[in-house]
Amino acid sequence: MAEFQKPPPLDIKCTSTDCDNDLHCFKQLKKMTPDQRGKCRACGVDLVDWKRLHRRDKGDAAHTFVALQHELIRHHFFHRPVDDAAMRHAQRKGRDALKEAARDRLGKYLAVAEPPRDGYQTPLEGNAIYYAQHATATCCRTCLEYWHDIPKGRHLTPEEFDYCVTLVYLFLDEKLPDLADEPVKVPPRRRGLPPEPEGPHS
């Protein structure tokens, strides 16, 4: 049996677009006029009710999740199956500890005024929390600013932080509906074997 090879890095960026399939990028460019801001930087389509999103209403999260998926990178993480390493990590922690880890990560890498390596602090795979952050635009302060209208250069307020945590928690619940609340013993993957088939968690 051939030895398992790690898949190549994902060929996706925050600025990726596939406008023909209604997958856009709303990240602003400095040269954009006020009229262009909020529209897709590639095709100019105007799909997002930014005023509604910027209320940051936790009770309106279903609408927020639909809006986020108009952007290619968000759509990708909403629909991509969780990779094997991330699934095993989640099972070993259990839902409760995974959410606690998510809160800690957001506090360290998002809530501070100047996060370390801002824009590069959230990997693309290996942890379900990363999927949640990219999907909900809580991965860096730039994405947080244009999606959720939370400016850079200052600490998040308790209300802003709680909003971000709520989005991540809701995503994890949707993405991993069968994850046990408590840790599950997962045997280590044997070297030379491919990853186990992904089950209903993905």
Salt bridges, closest charged atoms under 4 A:
ASP22 OD1 - HIS24 NE2 2.82
ASP22 OD2 - HIS70 ND1 3.99
ASP35 OD2 - LYS39 NZ 3.64
ASP60 OD2 - ARG52 NE 2.69
ASP60 OD2 - HIS63 ND1 3.93
GLU71 OE1 - ARG74 NE 2.89
ASP84 OD2 - ARG189 NH1 2.61
GLU125 OE1 - ARG80 NH2 3.09
GLU160 OE2 - ARG56 NH2 3.79
GLU160 OE2 - ARG154 NH2 2.79
ASP162 OD2 - LYS58 NZ 2.40
ASP173 OD1 - ARG95 NH1 2.85
ASP173 OD2 - LYS99 NZ 3.01
ASP181 OD1 - ARG95 NE 3.68
GLU196 OE2 - ARG88 NH1 2.98
